[in-house]
Amino acid sequence: MRTPLINLPSALHAKTKLLAMASSLPNPFLLLPFSLLLLLPSCLGNSTVAITHHGGPILTGNLNLTFIWYGQFGRVQKNALRAFVDSLNYNAAANLQPQVSQWWKIVEGFQDAAGKPNAPIIVKVVKQITDVDYSVGKVFTRDSVKPLIQKASSDDKDAIPVIFTAKDVSVDGLCKGKCSEHGVLENKPYLLVGNPENECPGACAWPFHKSDSGPVGVTLNPPNGNVGADAMAIAFAEGLVDIVTNPLNTGFFQENNESPIEAGSACHGVFGSGALAGYTGKVRIDPSTGGGFNAHGSRGKKFLLPAIWDPKTHACWTLM
């Protein structure tokens, strides 16, 4: 059964909602022609998703990660991405809502959908490797992955390798409809996340950078003060959902002509309720930094996390 990705109102009802929304949004949103605004609900409403379980395994229990920093990374970027992992199983103070850990519980819910006990999935970074010499070059292809994964797995066969590539590395396959990629090498899943600052900020750094396509929407300040760090956090979050729910490409997904639609990437570009093309949906603005966010994490960090396809409601779920 095909179910709607986002249930949006009819054009007439949308007109009323959009007029009200426009009055409270920053000026760039108002630059959109109203005729285009009327088209947005129908454009998004045509997207449907029916993700099902194809019988393969999903990741459960303790999820150990090996971070591979390929190229030059600053302290802000490393700290933000490590703090995101720490936040997945971290319960912040009750007055700090919503939390990253609430977002992660939706991912844990896929265990129930797969007929398994719904237990915590504990995520930890157990090892970090730094490759500042670009050992496989600055043009990264599928062939570049193998030596890095073999190096990362030499003393830990169970940890999942996560490769982060620096902004001066060109990654084949990214920036073209996806900003992170997971794959399988020798029956071992891995995740690849690129920094889009140089190569494709308009494709993979929105909403912290003007989008290359679609309506000219509002851009936000990054919550951790670094476009690369916060764009990679979004791509990493989407990829982590996909690798947990579909690690060997036999788990949860919907078949598609170009590439499978997965739980983490099915709702790409949606960050809060009321999302439209060029508009993130409902988010919060940190009064001290001006950064847009929707989740509190550990170490006082804030993150803008993408919507997840919820196996219970068969629709995109957001924190706000």
C-alpha positions as CSV (number, residue, x, y, z in Angstrom):
1,M,0.0,0.0,0.0
2,R,1.4,3.4,-1.0
3,T,1.1,6.0,1.6
4,P,1.7,9.8,1.4
5,L,5.1,11.1,2.5
6,I,3.6,14.3,3.8
7,N,-0.1,14.9,4.1
8,L,-0.5,18.4,2.8
9,P,-3.8,20.5,2.6
10,S,-5.7,21.2,-0.5
11,A,-4.7,24.2,-2.6
12,L,-7.5,26.3,-1.2
13,H,-6.7,25.5,2.4
14,A,-3.0,25.8,1.7
15,K,-3.6,29.4,0.5
16,T,-5.0,30.4,3.9
17,K,-2.1,28.6,5.8
18,L,0.6,30.1,3.5
19,L,-0.7,33.6,3.9
20,A,-0.6,33.2,7.7
21,M,2.8,31.6,7.6
22,A,4.2,34.3,5.3
23,S,3.3,37.0,7.9
24,S,5.6,35.4,10.4
25,L,8.6,34.4,8.2
26,P,11.7,36.5,7.3
27,N,11.5,38.6,4.2
28,P,13.3,36.2,1.8
29,F,10.3,33.9,1.9
30,L,8.0,36.7,0.9
31,L,10.0,37.1,-2.3
32,L,8.4,33.9,-3.6
33,P,5.6,34.7,-6.1
34,F,2.3,33.8,-4.6
35,S,1.4,31.7,-7.7
36,L,4.5,29.5,-6.8
37,L,3.4,29.2,-3.2
38,L,0.2,27.7,-4.4
39,L,2.1,25.1,-6.3
40,L,4.2,24.0,-3.4
41,P,1.7,21.8,-1.7
42,S,0.8,19.9,-4.8
43,C,4.5,19.5,-5.8
44,L,5.3,17.9,-2.4
45,G,2.0,16.1,-2.1
46,N,2.8,14.0,-5.2
47,S,5.7,12.4,-3.4
48,T,4.8,9.0,-1.9
49,V,6.7,6.4,0.0
50,A,5.9,2.9,1.1
51,I,9.0,1.6,2.9
52,T,8.7,-2.1,3.8
53,H,10.9,-4.7,5.4
54,H,12.5,-7.0,2.9
55,G,13.5,-9.7,5.5
56,G,17.2,-8.7,5.9
57,P,18.9,-7.8,9.2
58,I,18.9,-4.4,10.9
59,L,21.5,-3.2,13.4
60,T,20.6,-3.6,17.1
61,G,22.2,-3.6,20.5
62,N,25.6,-1.9,20.7
63,L,26.6,0.0,17.6
64,N,30.3,0.8,17.6
65,L,31.6,3.3,15.1
66,T,35.1,4.0,13.7
67,F,35.5,7.6,12.6
68,I,37.9,8.1,9.7
69,W,38.7,11.8,9.2
70,Y,39.9,11.9,5.6
71,G,41.7,15.2,5.0
72,Q,41.9,18.4,7.1
73,F,39.2,19.0,9.7
74,G,38.8,21.7,12.3
75,R,38.1,21.2,16.0
76,V,34.6,22.6,15.6
77,Q,33.7,20.0,13.0
78,K,35.1,17.1,14.9
79,N,33.5,18.2,18.2
80,A,30.1,18.7,16.7
81,L,30.0,15.3,15.0
82,R,31.3,13.4,18.0
83,A,28.8,15.3,20.2
84,F,26.0,14.2,17.9
85,V,26.8,10.6,18.5
86,D,27.1,11.2,22.3
87,S,23.6,12.8,22.2
88,L,21.8,9.8,20.7
89,N,21.7,8.1,24.1
90,Y,21.9,11.2,26.2
91,N,19.0,12.6,28.3
92,A,19.3,16.3,28.7
93,A,17.6,18.3,31.4
94,A,13.8,18.2,31.3
95,N,13.6,21.9,30.3
96,L,15.7,21.3,27.2
97,Q,13.2,20.0,24.8
98,P,13.1,18.4,22.2
99,Q,16.2,16.2,22.5
100,V,18.4,14.2,20.0
101,S,17.6,11.1,22.0
102,Q,13.9,11.4,21.2
103,W,14.7,11.5,17.5
104,W,16.8,8.3,18.0
105,K,13.9,6.5,19.6
106,I,12.1,6.6,16.3
107,V,15.0,4.7,14.8
108,E,15.0,2.2,17.6
109,G,11.3,1.7,16.7
110,F,12.3,-0.1,13.5
111,Q,13.2,-3.1,15.7
112,D,9.5,-3.6,16.6
113,A,8.6,-3.2,12.9
114,A,11.0,-6.0,12.1
115,G,9.5,-8.3,14.7
116,K,12.3,-7.8,17.2
117,P,12.3,-6.6,20.8
118,N,12.4,-2.8,21.0
119,A,15.5,-2.2,23.0
120,P,18.0,0.7,23.2
121,I,20.6,0.9,20.4
122,I,23.7,2.2,22.1
123,V,26.0,4.1,19.7
124,K,29.6,4.9,20.5
125,V,32.7,6.1,18.7
126,V,35.3,3.5,19.7
127,K,38.1,4.5,17.4
128,Q,39.2,7.5,15.3
129,I,41.7,7.5,12.4
130,T,43.1,10.7,10.9
131,D,44.4,10.7,7.3
132,V,45.7,14.3,6.7
133,D,47.9,13.2,3.8
134,Y,45.0,12.2,1.5
135,S,46.4,8.7,1.1
136,V,44.0,7.8,-1.8
137,G,44.0,11.2,-3.4
138,K,41.6,14.2,-3.4
139,V,39.2,12.6,-5.9
140,F,37.3,10.0,-3.9
141,T,35.6,7.1,-5.7
142,R,34.2,3.7,-4.7
143,D,37.7,2.2,-5.1
144,S,39.0,4.7,-2.5
145,V,36.8,3.2,0.2
146,K,38.4,-0.2,0.4
147,P,41.9,0.6,1.7
148,L,40.5,3.0,4.3
149,I,38.0,0.4,5.5
150,Q,40.6,-2.3,5.7
151,K,42.8,-0.1,7.7
152,A,40.0,0.8,10.1
153,S,38.9,-2.8,10.5
154,S,42.4,-4.3,11.1
155,D,42.0,-4.5,14.8
156,D,38.2,-4.2,15.2
157,K,36.1,-6.3,12.8
158,D,32.8,-5.3,14.4
159,A,32.9,-1.5,14.3
160,I,31.1,0.3,11.5
161,P,33.5,2.6,9.5
162,V,32.3,6.1,9.0
163,I,34.4,8.1,6.5
164,F,34.2,11.9,6.7
165,T,35.8,13.6,3.8
166,A,37.2,17.2,4.0
167,K,35.8,20.1,2.0
168,D,38.7,19.9,-0.5
169,V,37.9,16.3,-1.4
170,S,35.6,15.6,-4.4
171,V,33.5,12.6,-3.7
172,D,32.1,10.7,-6.7
173,G,28.3,10.1,-6.3
174,L,27.6,12.7,-3.7
175,C,26.0,16.0,-4.4
176,K,23.7,14.3,-7.0
177,G,20.5,13.7,-5.0
178,K,22.3,12.5,-1.9
179,C,24.7,13.9,0.6
180,S,25.8,10.7,2.3
181,E,26.1,7.1,1.1
182,H,26.2,3.8,2.8
183,G,27.4,0.6,1.2
184,V,28.6,-2.9,1.8
185,L,32.2,-4.1,1.4
186,E,33.0,-7.8,2.1
187,N,29.7,-8.1,3.9
188,K,30.5,-5.2,6.1
189,P,28.4,-2.0,6.0
190,Y,30.1,1.4,5.9
191,L,29.0,5.1,5.7
192,L,30.5,7.9,3.7
193,V,29.8,11.6,4.5
194,G,31.3,14.5,2.5
195,N,31.8,18.1,3.6
196,P,29.8,20.1,0.9
197,E,31.3,23.5,1.6
198,N,33.4,23.8,-1.5
199,E,31.9,21.3,-4.0
200,C,28.1,21.5,-3.5
201,P,26.9,23.8,-0.8
202,G,23.7,24.5,-2.8
203,A,22.9,20.8,-2.9
204,C,24.0,19.6,0.5
205,A,24.4,22.5,2.8
206,W,20.8,23.8,2.7
207,P,19.3,25.3,4.8
208,F,22.6,26.9,5.9
209,H,23.3,27.9,2.3
210,K,21.1,29.1,-0.6
211,S,19.7,26.1,-2.5
212,D,20.7,25.5,-6.1
213,S,17.2,24.5,-7.1
214,G,13.6,25.1,-6.1
215,P,12.1,28.2,-4.5
216,V,14.4,30.8,-2.9
217,G,13.7,30.0,0.7
218,V,15.0,31.2,4.0
219,T,18.5,30.2,5.0
220,L,19.4,29.6,8.6
221,N,22.6,30.2,10.6
222,P,24.2,26.8,11.5
223,P,23.6,25.9,15.2
224,N,27.3,25.1,15.8
225,G,28.6,28.1,13.9
226,N,30.1,26.1,11.1
227,V,28.3,25.4,7.8
228,G,30.4,22.3,7.1
229,A,29.9,20.8,10.6
230,D,26.2,21.3,10.6
231,A,25.6,20.2,7.0
232,M,27.6,17.0,7.7
233,A,25.6,16.4,10.9
234,I,22.4,16.4,8.8
235,A,23.9,14.1,6.2
236,F,25.4,11.8,8.9
237,A,22.1,11.6,10.7
238,E,20.3,10.6,7.5
239,G,23.0,8.0,6.7
240,L,23.1,6.6,10.2
241,V,19.3,6.0,10.0
242,D,19.7,4.2,6.6
243,I,22.6,2.1,7.8
244,V,20.8,0.9,10.9
245,T,17.5,0.1,9.1
246,N,19.1,-1.3,5.9
247,P,22.7,-2.2,6.6
248,L,23.1,-4.9,3.9
249,N,20.6,-3.4,1.4
250,T,18.0,-6.1,2.4
251,G,16.3,-4.4,5.3
252,F,13.8,-1.5,5.2
253,F,13.5,0.4,1.9
254,Q,11.2,1.0,-1.1
255,E,12.4,0.0,-4.5
256,N,13.0,2.8,-6.9
257,N,14.3,3.1,-10.5
258,E,17.4,5.2,-9.6
259,S,18.2,4.1,-6.0
260,P,16.2,2.6,-3.1
261,I,14.3,5.1,-0.9
262,E,15.3,4.6,2.7
263,A,14.0,5.7,6.1
264,G,16.7,8.4,6.7
265,S,16.6,10.0,3.2
266,A,12.9,9.6,2.4
267,C,12.1,12.9,4.1
268,H,15.1,14.9,2.8
269,G,14.7,18.6,3.3
270,V,12.0,18.3,6.0
271,F,13.0,19.5,9.5
272,G,9.8,20.5,11.1
273,S,6.0,20.5,10.8
274,G,4.6,22.6,7.9
275,A,7.7,22.0,5.7
276,L,7.5,23.1,2.1
277,A,10.0,23.3,-0.7
278,G,12.4,26.0,0.3
279,Y,11.1,26.1,3.9
280,T,12.4,23.9,6.7
281,G,9.2,23.7,8.6
282,K,9.0,24.7,12.3
283,V,12.4,25.1,14.0
284,R,13.8,27.1,16.8
285,I,16.4,30.0,16.7
286,D,19.1,30.1,19.4
287,P,18.9,33.7,20.8
288,S,22.6,33.7,21.7
289,T,23.9,32.6,18.3
290,G,21.1,33.0,15.8
291,G,21.5,29.3,14.8
292,G,18.5,27.3,13.7
293,F,17.9,24.0,15.5
294,N,15.3,21.5,16.5
295,A,17.2,19.3,19.0
296,H,19.2,19.7,22.2
297,G,22.2,17.3,22.7
298,S,25.1,16.6,25.0
299,R,27.8,19.2,25.9
300,G,25.3,22.0,25.4
301,K,25.2,21.3,21.7
302,K,22.2,22.0,19.4
303,F,21.5,20.3,16.2
304,L,19.1,20.6,13.2
305,L,18.0,17.0,12.6
306,P,16.1,15.7,9.5
307,A,12.7,14.1,9.6
308,I,12.6,10.3,9.7
309,W,10.1,8.0,8.0
310,D,8.2,6.5,10.9
311,P,7.3,2.8,10.5
312,K,4.3,3.2,12.8
313,T,2.6,6.1,11.1
314,H,4.1,5.5,7.6
315,A,4.8,9.2,7.3
316,C,7.6,11.6,8.0
317,W,8.1,12.3,11.7
318,T,9.8,15.5,13.0
319,L,10.8,16.6,16.5
320,M,8.8,19.9,16.1
